[in-house]
Structures are given as C-alpha cells and as structure tokens.
Amino acid sequence: MAVPKRRTSKAKKRKRRTHWKLEAPTISTCSHCHQPKPPHVVCPNCGYYGGREVIKQEKEDS
C-alpha cells in the first residue's frame, strides 16, 4: 500500500489546486422571447423550447 513519506506542504497543495476554478454558467437566448435562459432547457419566461410551446404560461391580470 502506498503511503506518503512526507507531509505535503500548504504551498505545494495550493499550487496543485490553482486550477480548481468555478466556471460561469452558460447563458443562451430564447428564440421566441429573446430572454436569457440556460441552454437545452424550456424557457421559464414563455415556456417555449425548440420553437414550440411546451409549457402553457398563464397570463397574470394586473
């Protein structure tokens, strides 16, 4: 069984982890209402996906 001979220092550990970064989420625009939305997801604003209505949105009376 492999066991480390020496303790890994903080600097060595942090240098190795410098590439562990978060990426900004990808945003695309809806082809129907042109609002930002995640790709490959039904638009939460209008309910369209792939050019057709998937979820019927209820109109609010204001």
N, C-alpha and C positions, 0 to 999 in steps of 0.2 A: 504494500500500500504506500502511495506517495505521500510524504509529509514534508512541509516546507522546513528547510534548515534554519532560516532566519525569518524574523517578523518583517512584513512589508511595511516600509515607512509611509508616513502620510503623504509625502511628496510623490513617491512612486505610485501610490494608489490614486492620487488625484490627477497625475499626468495620464494615467491609463484611462481615467473616466472623463477626460475633457471632451470626448466625442459623444457622450451620452447627452444629447440635447433634445429638447422638445421641438417639434415642427408645427408651424401654424396650420390650422385646418384648411383644407382646400375648399374654396367657395366658387360656385358657378352661378350663372343667372338663369332664371326660369324663362323658357321660351315663350310662355304665354303672358305672364305679367311683368317680366323683367326684374323681379325681386331677387336678392341674393339667397341662395339655398345650398345645402350640401349636394354634391353630385350623386347620381343614382338613387335619389330619394324623392318621394312625392313632395311637391311644393306645399309648405304649410300655409302659404298665403292664399292660393287659389285652388289647390287640390288637383292640379294637372301634373301628368308625368308622360313623357314621350309624345306630347302633342294631343293627348286625350284626357278627359276628365275622369279621374279615378275615385276621388272623394268629393261628394257633393258638399259645398260650403253653404251654410245658412246665412242669409243676409240679415244684418242687425238693423233694426229701426232706431234711428237716432233723431 
